[in-house]
Amino acid sequence: MSDERPVASPCVHVCALDEEDICIGCQRNVAEITCWSRMDNQERREVLQRCHQRAVSKGIIL
């Protein structure tokens, strides 16, 4: 059994979907948001990587 803490949600409480159904606050899609609580830490890290890539591609972060 792992003592690893759950990876925290990237939610920043700016919850609105853009035209591609991506949250403008956290950069997750609807499936990633709704499944977050059932994901293990590895899945969550993969989602966070995709969120980062989306933010970079949109010019939100450099």
PDB file of N, CA, C and O in Angstrom:
ATOM      1  N   MET A   1       0.842  -1.177   0.000  1.00  0.00           N
ATOM      2  CA  MET A   1       0.000   0.000   0.000  1.00  0.00           C
ATOM      3  C   MET A   1       0.891   1.246   0.000  1.00  0.00           C
ATOM      4  O   MET A   1       1.859   1.313   0.758  1.00  0.00           O
ATOM      5  N   SER A   2       0.575   2.217  -0.832  1.00  0.00           N
ATOM      6  CA  SER A   2       1.394   3.406  -0.989  1.00  0.00           C
ATOM      7  C   SER A   2       0.954   4.510  -0.034  1.00  0.00           C
ATOM      8  O   SER A   2      -0.235   4.707   0.217  1.00  0.00           O
ATOM      9  N   ASP A   3       1.944   5.218   0.488  1.00  0.00           N
ATOM     10  CA  ASP A   3       1.678   6.379   1.325  1.00  0.00           C
ATOM     11  C   ASP A   3       1.683   7.668   0.509  1.00  0.00           C
ATOM     12  O   ASP A   3       1.621   8.765   1.063  1.00  0.00           O
ATOM     13  N   GLU A   4       1.756   7.523  -0.815  1.00  0.00           N
ATOM     14  CA  GLU A   4       1.801   8.678  -1.698  1.00  0.00           C
ATOM     15  C   GLU A   4       0.487   9.454  -1.610  1.00  0.00           C
ATOM     16  O   GLU A   4      -0.596   8.869  -1.629  1.00  0.00           O
ATOM     17  N   ARG A   5       0.601  10.763  -1.513  1.00  0.00           N
ATOM     18  CA  ARG A   5      -0.582  11.610  -1.468  1.00  0.00           C
ATOM     19  C   ARG A   5      -1.199  11.707  -2.863  1.00  0.00           C
ATOM     20  O   ARG A   5      -0.490  11.613  -3.865  1.00  0.00           O
ATOM     21  N   PRO A   6      -2.514  11.894  -2.927  1.00  0.00           N
ATOM     22  CA  PRO A   6      -3.140  12.075  -4.237  1.00  0.00           C
ATOM     23  C   PRO A   6      -2.640  13.343  -4.920  1.00  0.00           C
ATOM     24  O   PRO A   6      -2.453  14.374  -4.274  1.00  0.00           O
ATOM     25  N   VAL A   7      -2.426  13.260  -6.219  1.00  0.00           N
ATOM     26  CA  VAL A   7      -2.044  14.434  -6.995  1.00  0.00           C
ATOM     27  C   VAL A   7      -3.223  15.406  -6.958  1.00  0.00           C
ATOM     28  O   VAL A   7      -4.362  15.020  -7.220  1.00  0.00           O
ATOM     29  N   ALA A   8      -2.945  16.658  -6.634  1.00  0.00           N
ATOM     30  CA  ALA A   8      -3.995  17.667  -6.482  1.00  0.00           C
ATOM     31  C   ALA A   8      -4.624  18.045  -7.821  1.00  0.00           C
ATOM     32  O   ALA A   8      -3.972  18.027  -8.865  1.00  0.00           O
ATOM     33  N   SER A   9      -5.882  18.382  -7.759  1.00  0.00           N
ATOM     34  CA  SER A   9      -6.613  18.844  -8.932  1.00  0.00           C
ATOM     35  C   SER A   9      -6.052  20.184  -9.403  1.00  0.00           C
ATOM     36  O   SER A   9      -5.670  21.020  -8.584  1.00  0.00           O
ATOM     37  N   PRO A  10      -6.001  20.392 -10.723  1.00  0.00           N
ATOM     38  CA  PRO A  10      -5.529  21.673 -11.247  1.00  0.00           C
ATOM     39  C   PRO A  10      -6.623  22.748 -11.265  1.00  0.00           C
ATOM     40  O   PRO A  10      -6.397  23.847 -11.773  1.00  0.00           O
ATOM     41  N   CYS A  11      -7.785  22.448 -10.724  1.00  0.00           N
ATOM     42  CA  CYS A  11      -8.901  23.395 -10.738  1.00  0.00           C
ATOM     43  C   CYS A  11      -8.503  24.715 -10.081  1.00  0.00           C
ATOM     44  O   CYS A  11      -7.940  24.733  -8.986  1.00  0.00           O
ATOM     45  N   VAL A  12      -8.804  25.817 -10.767  1.00  0.00           N
ATOM     46  CA  VAL A  12      -8.542  27.150 -10.232  1.00  0.00           C
ATOM     47  C   VAL A  12      -9.849  27.934 -10.052  1.00  0.00           C
ATOM     48  O   VAL A  12      -9.835  29.151  -9.873  1.00  0.00           O
ATOM     49  N   HIS A  13     -10.957  27.229 -10.100  1.00  0.00           N
ATOM     50  CA  HIS A  13     -12.293  27.795  -9.879  1.00  0.00           C
ATOM     51  C   HIS A  13     -12.662  28.869 -10.893  1.00  0.00           C
ATOM     52  O   HIS A  13     -13.359  29.833 -10.575  1.00  0.00           O
ATOM     53  N   VAL A  14     -12.181  28.685 -12.124  1.00  0.00           N
ATOM     54  CA  VAL A  14     -12.581  29.501 -13.257  1.00  0.00           C
ATOM     55  C   VAL A  14     -13.162  28.503 -14.251  1.00  0.00           C
ATOM     56  O   VAL A  14     -12.521  28.126 -15.231  1.00  0.00           O
ATOM     57  N   CYS A  15     -14.384  28.089 -13.972  1.00  0.00           N
ATOM     58  CA  CYS A  15     -14.982  26.953 -14.670  1.00  0.00           C
ATOM     59  C   CYS A  15     -15.869  27.405 -15.823  1.00  0.00           C
ATOM     60  O   CYS A  15     -17.015  27.807 -15.622  1.00  0.00           O
ATOM     61  N   ALA A  16     -15.328  27.332 -17.016  1.00  0.00           N
ATOM     62  CA  ALA A  16     -16.075  27.637 -18.231  1.00  0.00           C
ATOM     63  C   ALA A  16     -15.387  26.905 -19.374  1.00  0.00           C
ATOM     64  O   ALA A  16     -14.159  26.847 -19.438  1.00  0.00           O
ATOM     65  N   LEU A  17     -16.183  26.353 -20.268  1.00  0.00           N
ATOM     66  CA  LEU A  17     -15.628  25.607 -21.394  1.00  0.00           C
ATOM     67  C   LEU A  17     -15.490  26.507 -22.611  1.00  0.00           C
ATOM     68  O   LEU A  17     -16.360  27.332 -22.889  1.00  0.00           O
ATOM     69  N   ASP A  18     -14.380  26.339 -23.337  1.00  0.00           N
ATOM     70  CA  ASP A  18     -14.204  27.068 -24.585  1.00  0.00           C
ATOM     71  C   ASP A  18     -14.909  26.339 -25.718  1.00  0.00           C
ATOM     72  O   ASP A  18     -15.637  25.375 -25.482  1.00  0.00           O
ATOM     73  N   GLU A  19     -14.696  26.791 -26.933  1.00  0.00           N
ATOM     74  CA  GLU A  19     -15.371  26.190 -28.093  1.00  0.00           C
ATOM     75  C   GLU A  19     -14.929  24.757 -28.360  1.00  0.00           C
ATOM     76  O   GLU A  19     -15.597  24.035 -29.101  1.00  0.00           O
ATOM     77  N   GLU A  20     -13.820  24.335 -27.773  1.00  0.00           N
ATOM     78  CA  GLU A  20     -13.333  22.961 -27.929  1.00  0.00           C
ATOM     79  C   GLU A  20     -13.672  22.096 -26.713  1.00  0.00           C
ATOM     80  O   GLU A  20     -13.158  20.987 -26.574  1.00  0.00           O
ATOM     81  N   ASP A  21     -14.540  22.607 -25.835  1.00  0.00           N
ATOM     82  CA  ASP A  21     -14.935  21.920 -24.592  1.00  0.00           C
ATOM     83  C   ASP A  21     -13.755  21.656 -23.666  1.00  0.00           C
ATOM     84  O   ASP A  21     -13.670  20.611 -23.022  1.00  0.00           O
ATOM     85  N   ILE A  22     -12.849  22.624 -23.614  1.00  0.00           N
ATOM     86  CA  ILE A  22     -11.717  22.608 -22.688  1.00  0.00           C
ATOM     87  C   ILE A  22     -11.973  23.717 -21.671  1.00  0.00           C
ATOM     88  O   ILE A  22     -12.329  24.836 -22.041  1.00  0.00           O
ATOM     89  N   CYS A  23     -11.792  23.404 -20.394  1.00  0.00           N
ATOM     90  CA  CYS A  23     -11.991  24.406 -19.349  1.00  0.00           C
ATOM     91  C   CYS A  23     -10.948  25.511 -19.497  1.00  0.00           C
ATOM     92  O   CYS A  23      -9.754  25.234 -19.613  1.00  0.00           O
ATOM     93  N   ILE A  24     -11.401  26.754 -19.494  1.00  0.00           N
ATOM     94  CA  ILE A  24     -10.463  27.869 -19.650  1.00  0.00           C
ATOM     95  C   ILE A  24      -9.625  28.090 -18.391  1.00  0.00           C
ATOM     96  O   ILE A  24      -8.599  28.769 -18.444  1.00  0.00           O
ATOM     97  N   GLY A  25     -10.048  27.528 -17.272  1.00  0.00           N
ATOM     98  CA  GLY A  25      -9.294  27.680 -16.031  1.00  0.00           C
ATOM     99  C   GLY A  25      -8.189  26.662 -15.866  1.00  0.00           C
ATOM    100  O   GLY A  25      -7.043  27.025 -15.601  1.00  0.00           O
ATOM    101  N   CYS A  26      -8.522  25.381 -16.020  1.00  0.00           N
ATOM    102  CA  CYS A  26      -7.544  24.320 -15.735  1.00  0.00           C
ATOM    103  C   CYS A  26      -7.021  23.599 -16.973  1.00  0.00           C
ATOM    104  O   CYS A  26      -6.059  22.836 -16.886  1.00  0.00           O
ATOM    105  N   GLN A  27      -7.644  23.833 -18.116  1.00  0.00           N
ATOM    106  CA  GLN A  27      -7.243  23.225 -19.386  1.00  0.00           C
ATOM    107  C   GLN A  27      -7.577  21.738 -19.493  1.00  0.00           C
ATOM    108  O   GLN A  27      -7.029  21.044 -20.349  1.00  0.00           O
ATOM    109  N   ARG A  28      -8.476  21.237 -18.629  1.00  0.00           N
ATOM    110  CA  ARG A  28      -8.919  19.847 -18.757  1.00  0.00           C
ATOM    111  C   ARG A  28     -10.159  19.784 -19.636  1.00  0.00           C
ATOM    112  O   ARG A  28     -10.928  20.743 -19.709  1.00  0.00           O
ATOM    113  N   ASN A  29     -10.350  18.641 -20.309  1.00  0.00           N
ATOM    114  CA  ASN A  29     -11.593  18.444 -21.044  1.00  0.00           C
ATOM    115  C   ASN A  29     -12.646  17.867 -20.090  1.00  0.00           C
ATOM    116  O   ASN A  29     -12.340  17.535 -18.944  1.00  0.00           O
ATOM    117  N   VAL A  30     -13.856  17.755 -20.562  1.00  0.00           N
ATOM    118  CA  VAL A  30     -14.967  17.323 -19.705  1.00  0.00           C
ATOM    119  C   VAL A  30     -14.708  15.937 -19.114  1.00  0.00           C
ATOM    120  O   VAL A  30     -14.962  15.723 -17.929  1.00  0.00           O
ATOM    121  N   ALA A  31     -14.216  15.006 -19.905  1.00  0.00           N
ATOM    122  CA  ALA A  31     -13.954  13.649 -19.415  1.00  0.00           C
ATOM    123  C   ALA A  31     -12.887  13.663 -18.329  1.00  0.00           C
ATOM    124  O   ALA A  31     -13.005  12.953 -17.331  1.00  0.00           O
ATOM    125  N   GLU A  32     -11.846  14.469 -18.520  1.00  0.00           N
ATOM    126  CA  GLU A  32     -10.781  14.546 -17.523  1.00  0.00           C
ATOM    127  C   GLU A  32     -11.294  15.138 -16.208  1.00  0.00           C
ATOM    128  O   GLU A  32     -10.880  14.719 -15.127  1.00  0.00           O
ATOM    129  N   ILE A  33     -12.181  16.099 -16.308  1.00  0.00           N
ATOM    130  CA  ILE A  33     -12.755  16.716 -15.108  1.00  0.00           C
ATOM    131  C   ILE A  33     -13.634  15.711 -14.367  1.00  0.00           C
ATOM    132  O   ILE A  33     -13.498  15.534 -13.156  1.00  0.00           O
ATOM    133  N   THR A  34     -14.524  15.063 -15.088  1.00  0.00           N
ATOM    134  CA  THR A  34     -15.483  14.169 -14.429  1.00  0.00           C
ATOM    135  C   THR A  34     -14.834  12.895 -13.901  1.00  0.00           C
ATOM    136  O   THR A  34     -15.331  12.316 -12.936  1.00  0.00           O
ATOM    137  N   CYS A  35     -13.753  12.449 -14.498  1.00  0.00           N
ATOM    138  CA  CYS A  35     -13.095  11.210 -14.057  1.00  0.00           C
ATOM    139  C   CYS A  35     -11.986  11.435 -13.040  1.00  0.00           C
ATOM    140  O   CYS A  35     -11.460  10.468 -12.490  1.00  0.00           O
ATOM    141  N   TRP A  36     -11.620  12.676 -12.776  1.00  0.00           N
ATOM    142  CA  TRP A  36     -10.474  12.995 -11.921  1.00  0.00           C
ATOM    143  C   TRP A  36     -10.476  12.226 -10.601  1.00  0.00           C
ATOM    144  O   TRP A  36      -9.452  11.668 -10.208  1.00  0.00           O
ATOM    145  N   SER A  37     -11.608  12.194  -9.922  1.00  0.00           N
ATOM    146  CA  SER A  37     -11.652  11.571  -8.590  1.00  0.00           C
ATOM    147  C   SER A  37     -11.427  10.062  -8.633  1.00  0.00           C
ATOM    148  O   SER A  37     -11.090   9.459  -7.614  1.00  0.00           O
ATOM    149  N   ARG A  38     -11.608   9.452  -9.792  1.00  0.00           N
ATOM    150  CA  ARG A  38     -11.414   8.011  -9.927  1.00  0.00           C
ATOM    151  C   ARG A  38     -10.054   7.646 -10.528  1.00  0.00           C
ATOM    152  O   ARG A  38      -9.740   6.466 -10.683  1.00  0.00           O
ATOM    153  N   MET A  39      -9.263   8.638 -10.861  1.00  0.00           N
ATOM    154  CA  MET A  39      -7.952   8.392 -11.472  1.00  0.00           C
ATOM    155  C   MET A  39      -6.904   8.103 -10.405  1.00  0.00           C
ATOM    156  O   MET A  39      -6.970   8.616  -9.287  1.00  0.00           O
ATOM    157  N   ASP A  40      -5.933   7.267 -10.776  1.00  0.00           N
ATOM    158  CA  ASP A  40      -4.786   7.086  -9.885  1.00  0.00           C
ATOM    159  C   ASP A  40      -3.783   8.207 -10.185  1.00  0.00           C
ATOM    160  O   ASP A  40      -3.972   8.985 -11.119  1.00  0.00           O
ATOM    161  N   ASN A  41      -2.731   8.277  -9.393  1.00  0.00           N
ATOM    162  CA  ASN A  41      -1.777   9.374  -9.537  1.00  0.00           C
ATOM    163  C   ASN A  41      -1.094   9.400 -10.900  1.00  0.00           C
ATOM    164  O   ASN A  41      -0.842  10.478 -11.439  1.00  0.00           O
ATOM    165  N   GLN A  42      -0.795   8.249 -11.459  1.00  0.00           N
ATOM    166  CA  GLN A  42      -0.165   8.224 -12.781  1.00  0.00           C
ATOM    167  C   GLN A  42      -1.097   8.820 -13.830  1.00  0.00           C
ATOM    168  O   GLN A  42      -0.660   9.612 -14.664  1.00  0.00           O
ATOM    169  N   GLU A  43      -2.358   8.456 -13.798  1.00  0.00           N
ATOM    170  CA  GLU A  43      -3.333   9.021 -14.743  1.00  0.00           C
ATOM    171  C   GLU A  43      -3.453  10.529 -14.548  1.00  0.00           C
ATOM    172  O   GLU A  43      -3.536  11.280 -15.520  1.00  0.00           O
ATOM    173  N   ARG A  44      -3.461  10.967 -13.295  1.00  0.00           N
ATOM    174  CA  ARG A  44      -3.558  12.394 -13.007  1.00  0.00           C
ATOM    175  C   ARG A  44      -2.346  13.141 -13.545  1.00  0.00           C
ATOM    176  O   ARG A  44      -2.487  14.239 -14.085  1.00  0.00           O
ATOM    177  N   ARG A  45      -1.176  12.571 -13.408  1.00  0.00           N
ATOM    178  CA  ARG A  45       0.032  13.215 -13.943  1.00  0.00           C
ATOM    179  C   ARG A  45      -0.032  13.317 -15.466  1.00  0.00           C
ATOM    180  O   ARG A  45       0.412  14.309 -16.045  1.00  0.00           O
ATOM    181  N   GLU A  46      -0.579  12.300 -16.106  1.00  0.00           N
ATOM    182  CA  GLU A  46      -0.736  12.336 -17.559  1.00  0.00           C
ATOM    183  C   GLU A  46      -1.703  13.447 -17.969  1.00  0.00           C
ATOM    184  O   GLU A  46      -1.465  14.147 -18.953  1.00  0.00           O
ATOM    185  N   VAL A  47      -2.782  13.608 -17.225  1.00  0.00           N
ATOM    186  CA  VAL A  47      -3.738  14.687 -17.491  1.00  0.00           C
ATOM    187  C   VAL A  47      -3.047  16.039 -17.307  1.00  0.00           C
ATOM    188  O   VAL A  47      -3.206  16.932 -18.139  1.00  0.00           O
ATOM    189  N   LEU A  48      -2.290  16.194 -16.236  1.00  0.00           N
ATOM    190  CA  LEU A  48      -1.603  17.460 -15.992  1.00  0.00           C
ATOM    191  C   LEU A  48      -0.629  17.790 -17.117  1.00  0.00           C
ATOM    192  O   LEU A  48      -0.480  18.953 -17.489  1.00  0.00           O
ATOM    193  N   GLN A  49       0.032  16.775 -17.656  1.00  0.00           N
ATOM    194  CA  GLN A  49       0.934  16.994 -18.794  1.00  0.00           C
ATOM    195  C   GLN A  49       0.150  17.478 -20.009  1.00  0.00           C
ATOM    196  O   GLN A  49       0.584  18.402 -20.697  1.00  0.00           O
ATOM    197  N   ARG A  50      -0.995  16.866 -20.276  1.00  0.00           N
ATOM    198  CA  ARG A  50      -1.828  17.313 -21.402  1.00  0.00           C
ATOM    199  C   ARG A  50      -2.330  18.742 -21.171  1.00  0.00           C
ATOM    200  O   ARG A  50      -2.373  19.544 -22.104  1.00  0.00           O
ATOM    201  N   CYS A  51      -2.706  19.055 -19.936  1.00  0.00           N
ATOM    202  CA  CYS A  51      -3.157  20.417 -19.607  1.00  0.00           C
ATOM    203  C   CYS A  51      -2.046  21.422 -19.889  1.00  0.00           C
ATOM    204  O   CYS A  51      -2.284  22.487 -20.460  1.00  0.00           O
ATOM    205  N   HIS A  52      -0.845  21.073 -19.486  1.00  0.00           N
ATOM    206  CA  HIS A  52       0.299  21.943 -19.728  1.00  0.00           C
ATOM    207  C   HIS A  52       0.513  22.144 -21.228  1.00  0.00           C
ATOM    208  O   HIS A  52       0.728  23.268 -21.681  1.00  0.00           O
ATOM    209  N   GLN A  53       0.456  21.069 -21.988  1.00  0.00           N
ATOM    210  CA  GLN A  53       0.634  21.160 -23.435  1.00  0.00           C
ATOM    211  C   GLN A  53      -0.450  22.026 -24.058  1.00  0.00           C
ATOM    212  O   GLN A  53      -0.163  22.816 -24.957  1.00  0.00           O
ATOM    213  N   ARG A  54      -1.679  21.893 -23.602  1.00  0.00           N
ATOM    214  CA  ARG A  54      -2.781  22.736 -24.130  1.00  0.00           C
ATOM    215  C   ARG A  54      -2.525  24.202 -23.816  1.00  0.00           C
ATOM    216  O   ARG A  54      -2.698  25.063 -24.679  1.00  0.00           O
ATOM    217  N   ALA A  55      -2.116  24.490 -22.590  1.00  0.00           N
ATOM    218  CA  ALA A  55      -1.855  25.869 -22.196  1.00  0.00           C
ATOM    219  C   ALA A  55      -0.724  26.485 -23.021  1.00  0.00           C
ATOM    220  O   ALA A  55      -0.802  27.643 -23.431  1.00  0.00           O
ATOM    221  N   VAL A  56       0.320  25.702 -23.256  1.00  0.00           N
ATOM    222  CA  VAL A  56       1.434  26.189 -24.075  1.00  0.00           C
ATOM    223  C   VAL A  56       0.963  26.449 -25.506  1.00  0.00           C
ATOM    224  O   VAL A  56       1.292  27.481 -26.091  1.00  0.00           O
ATOM    225  N   SER A  57       0.202  25.525 -26.065  1.00  0.00           N
ATOM    226  CA  SER A  57      -0.241  25.681 -27.459  1.00  0.00           C
ATOM    227  C   SER A  57      -1.187  26.868 -27.635  1.00  0.00           C
ATOM    228  O   SER A  57      -1.276  27.438 -28.723  1.00  0.00           O
ATOM    229  N   LYS A  58      -1.889  27.238 -26.572  1.00  0.00           N
ATOM    230  CA  LYS A  58      -2.793  28.396 -26.623  1.00  0.00           C
ATOM    231  C   LYS A  58      -2.089  29.691 -26.245  1.00  0.00           C
ATOM    232  O   LYS A  58      -2.691  30.763 -26.303  1.00  0.00           O
ATOM    233  N   GLY A  59      -0.820  29.603 -25.858  1.00  0.00           N
ATOM    234  CA  GLY A  59      -0.076  30.787 -25.477  1.00  0.00           C
ATOM    235  C   GLY A  59      -0.415  31.296 -24.084  1.00  0.00           C
ATOM    236  O   GLY A  59      -0.099  32.434 -23.737  1.00  0.00           O
ATOM    237  N   ILE A  60      -1.066  30.440 -23.280  1.00  0.00           N
ATOM    238  CA  ILE A  60      -1.430  30.836 -21.924  1.00  0.00           C
ATOM    239  C   ILE A  60      -0.189  30.850 -21.044  1.00  0.00           C
ATOM    240  O   ILE A  60      -0.036  31.715 -20.181  1.00  0.00           O
ATOM    241  N   ILE A  61       0.692  29.887 -21.270  1.00  0.00           N
ATOM    242  CA  ILE A  61       1.982  29.867 -20.586  1.00  0.00           C
ATOM    243  C   ILE A  61       3.059  29.653 -21.636  1.00  0.00           C
ATOM    244  O   ILE A  61       2.815  29.063 -22.689  1.00  0.00           O
ATOM    245  N   LEU A  62       4.222  30.129 -21.339  1.00  0.00           N
ATOM    246  CA  LEU A  62       5.340  30.012 -22.294  1.00  0.00           C
ATOM    247  C   LEU A  62       6.242  28.863 -21.958  1.00  0.00           C
ATOM    248  O   LEU A  62       7.227  28.626 -22.658  1.00  0.00           O
TER     249      LEU A  62
END
